[in-house]
């Protein structure tokens, strides 16, 4: 029974727990076999994920020879190469550049399509909103908020919108709108906090009036 349970769980720690002197292929097949896979099955799984992560050329390299970003990919593969049903991850995006973070997100989506349950901890609420169905916020070991992401946002009045403008990236006119507080100004978007019950269409109308819009509040 213990072997069956071990086979169905995967865990990604925040701190890397890889053997630096061991080759990538040998390490991942070894870990997969500890979880009950045959060598042939482990090799098939490994080949699929190395190709997906675009790191097939590192198959024979030692872990210590890889960059930090690629080591994080290998740490992730160590958690999933045995094809677990439940995956628990602690700060999985730590140390990843934007390109590798996107690749990892796509891997999460693929695992969800396969019917896997994914649980991960993060301090980045935007990651929760983008990727999760349910959220649990804990403070000093006590549950503060729990429920679906949609319900939690509704209940606690968090109403965040992003606006992509055709021109005028600063969009200082947003500062004059009642019930709107700009929280981020980036090259490709502006993020704002909206007062509860404010109609986002008012922002779209103001944006059109002030020069153009690529995409409106979401």
C-alpha positions as CSV (number, residue, x, y, z in Angstrom):
1,X,0.0,0.0,0.0
2,X,2.9,2.4,0.8
3,X,4.4,1.8,-2.6
4,X,1.1,2.6,-4.3
5,X,0.8,5.9,-2.4
6,X,4.4,6.8,-3.2
7,X,3.8,6.2,-6.9
8,X,0.9,8.7,-7.0
9,X,2.6,11.6,-5.4
10,X,5.2,14.1,-6.7
11,X,6.9,16.8,-4.7
12,X,9.0,19.9,-5.9
13,X,10.8,21.5,-3.0
14,X,11.8,25.2,-3.1
15,X,15.4,24.3,-2.4
16,X,17.0,22.1,-5.0
17,X,17.6,18.5,-3.9
18,X,19.5,17.1,-6.9
19,X,22.8,15.2,-6.9
20,X,25.1,17.7,-8.7
21,X,27.7,15.1,-9.8
22,X,25.2,12.8,-11.4
23,X,24.2,12.9,-15.1
24,X,20.7,14.2,-15.8
25,X,19.4,11.0,-17.5
26,X,20.8,8.7,-14.8
27,X,19.5,10.8,-12.0
28,X,15.9,11.1,-13.3
29,X,15.6,7.4,-14.3
30,X,16.9,6.5,-10.8
31,X,14.3,8.7,-9.1
32,X,11.5,7.4,-11.4
33,X,12.4,3.8,-10.5
34,X,12.3,4.6,-6.8
35,X,8.7,5.5,-7.4
36,X,7.9,2.2,-9.1
37,X,8.5,2.8,-12.8
38,X,10.4,0.3,-15.0
39,X,13.5,1.6,-16.7
40,X,11.8,1.5,-20.1
41,X,8.8,3.5,-18.8
42,X,11.0,6.0,-17.1
43,X,13.1,6.5,-20.2
44,X,10.0,7.1,-22.3
45,X,8.7,9.7,-19.8
46,X,12.1,11.3,-19.6
47,X,12.4,11.7,-23.4
48,X,9.0,13.3,-23.7
49,X,9.6,15.9,-21.0
50,X,13.2,16.7,-22.1
51,X,11.8,17.5,-25.5
52,X,9.0,19.5,-24.2
53,X,11.4,21.6,-22.0
54,X,13.8,22.0,-25.0
55,X,16.7,20.5,-23.0
56,X,17.4,17.2,-24.8
57,X,21.0,18.2,-25.4
58,X,21.6,18.2,-21.6
59,X,20.5,14.5,-21.2
60,X,24.1,13.3,-20.6
61,X,25.4,16.3,-18.8
62,X,25.9,16.5,-15.0
63,X,23.5,18.5,-13.0
64,X,26.2,20.9,-11.8
65,X,27.0,21.8,-15.5
66,X,23.6,23.3,-16.1
67,X,22.4,26.9,-15.5
68,X,20.2,27.6,-12.5
69,X,17.1,27.8,-14.8
70,X,17.8,24.5,-16.3
71,X,18.5,22.9,-12.9
72,X,15.1,24.1,-11.9
73,X,13.6,22.3,-14.9
74,X,15.4,19.1,-13.9
75,X,14.1,19.5,-10.4
76,X,10.6,19.8,-11.8
77,X,11.1,16.7,-14.0
78,X,12.3,14.8,-10.9
79,X,8.9,15.5,-9.3
80,X,6.9,14.4,-12.3
81,X,8.9,11.8,-14.3
82,X,7.1,9.0,-12.6
83,X,3.7,10.4,-13.7
84,X,2.1,11.2,-10.3
85,X,-1.6,11.9,-9.9
86,X,-1.0,14.6,-7.3
87,X,1.9,17.1,-7.5
88,X,2.8,19.4,-4.6
89,X,5.2,22.3,-5.4
90,X,6.8,24.9,-3.2
91,X,7.6,28.2,-5.1
92,X,8.1,26.4,-8.5
93,X,8.9,29.6,-10.4
94,X,11.7,30.6,-8.0
95,X,14.8,31.5,-10.0
96,X,13.2,31.2,-13.5
97,X,13.5,33.8,-16.2
98,X,10.3,34.8,-18.0
99,X,10.8,32.4,-20.9
100,X,11.3,29.4,-18.7
101,X,8.4,30.4,-16.4
102,X,6.2,30.3,-19.5
103,X,7.4,26.8,-20.4
104,X,6.7,25.7,-16.8
105,X,3.2,27.1,-16.9
106,X,2.5,25.3,-20.1
107,X,3.7,22.1,-18.4
108,X,1.2,22.7,-15.6
109,X,-1.6,23.1,-18.2
110,X,-0.6,19.9,-19.9
111,X,-0.7,18.0,-16.6
112,X,-4.1,19.4,-15.7
113,X,-5.4,18.2,-19.1
114,X,-4.1,14.8,-18.1
115,X,-6.3,14.9,-15.0
116,X,-3.6,15.6,-12.5
117,X,-4.2,17.5,-9.2
118,X,-1.6,20.3,-8.7
119,X,-1.1,22.1,-5.4
120,X,1.5,24.8,-5.1
121,X,2.5,27.6,-2.7
122,X,3.4,31.1,-3.9
123,X,3.5,34.6,-2.6
124,X,2.5,36.0,-6.1
125,X,-1.3,36.5,-6.2
126,X,-1.2,37.1,-9.9
127,X,0.0,33.5,-10.4
128,X,-2.9,32.3,-8.4
129,X,-5.4,34.3,-10.4
130,X,-3.9,33.1,-13.7
131,X,-3.5,29.4,-13.0
132,X,-5.6,28.2,-10.1
133,X,-9.1,27.1,-9.5
134,X,-9.1,27.3,-5.7
135,X,-7.0,29.3,-3.2
136,X,-6.1,28.9,0.4
137,X,-4.4,31.8,2.3
138,X,-2.8,30.9,5.6
139,X,-1.4,33.2,8.2
140,X,0.6,31.8,11.2
141,X,-0.9,28.3,10.5
142,X,-4.5,29.5,10.4
143,X,-6.8,29.6,7.4
144,X,-7.6,33.2,6.5
145,X,-9.4,32.8,3.2
146,X,-10.4,29.7,1.3
147,X,-12.5,29.0,-1.8
148,X,-12.6,29.3,-5.5
149,X,-10.5,32.1,-6.9
150,X,-13.6,33.7,-8.5
151,X,-15.6,33.6,-5.2
152,X,-12.7,34.9,-3.1
153,X,-12.2,37.9,-5.4
154,X,-15.9,38.6,-5.3
155,X,-16.2,38.3,-1.5
156,X,-13.2,40.4,-0.7
157,X,-13.7,43.1,-3.2
158,X,-10.5,42.6,-5.2
159,X,-11.2,44.1,-8.6
160,X,-8.1,44.4,-10.7
161,X,-8.1,45.4,-14.4
162,X,-5.4,45.7,-17.0
163,X,-5.5,48.0,-20.0
164,X,-3.4,47.9,-23.2
165,X,-3.4,51.2,-24.9
166,X,-2.7,52.1,-28.6
167,X,-0.7,55.1,-27.5
168,X,0.0,57.3,-24.5
169,X,1.5,54.6,-22.4
170,X,1.5,56.8,-19.3
171,X,-2.3,57.4,-19.6
172,X,-2.3,60.1,-16.9
173,X,-5.9,60.7,-17.5
174,X,-6.6,57.5,-15.6
175,X,-5.6,59.3,-12.4
176,X,-8.6,61.6,-12.8
177,X,-11.2,58.8,-12.9
178,X,-13.2,58.4,-9.8
179,X,-12.9,54.9,-8.3
180,X,-9.7,54.0,-10.2
181,X,-6.3,53.6,-8.6
182,X,-3.4,52.9,-11.0
183,X,-1.1,50.3,-9.3
184,X,1.4,49.4,-12.2
185,X,2.5,51.2,-15.3
186,X,4.4,48.9,-17.7
187,X,5.5,49.2,-21.3
188,X,2.7,46.9,-22.6
189,X,-0.1,47.4,-20.1
190,X,-1.4,49.5,-17.2
191,X,-2.8,47.7,-14.1
192,X,-5.4,49.3,-11.8
193,X,-7.5,48.6,-8.8
194,X,-11.2,49.3,-9.3
195,X,-13.6,50.4,-6.6
196,X,-16.3,47.8,-5.9
197,X,-19.3,47.9,-8.3
198,X,-17.5,50.3,-10.7
199,X,-18.5,49.5,-14.3
200,X,-15.3,48.7,-16.3
201,X,-17.0,50.0,-19.4
202,X,-16.5,53.5,-18.0
203,X,-12.7,53.0,-18.4
204,X,-13.1,51.7,-21.9
205,X,-15.1,54.7,-22.9
206,X,-12.5,57.1,-21.4
207,X,-9.7,55.2,-23.1
208,X,-11.4,55.5,-26.5
209,X,-12.0,59.2,-25.9
210,X,-8.3,59.7,-25.0
211,X,-6.8,58.1,-28.1
212,X,-7.3,54.4,-28.6
213,X,-7.3,51.0,-27.0
214,X,-5.9,47.6,-27.8
215,X,-7.6,45.5,-25.1
216,X,-9.8,46.6,-22.2
217,X,-10.2,45.7,-18.5
218,X,-10.2,42.0,-17.6
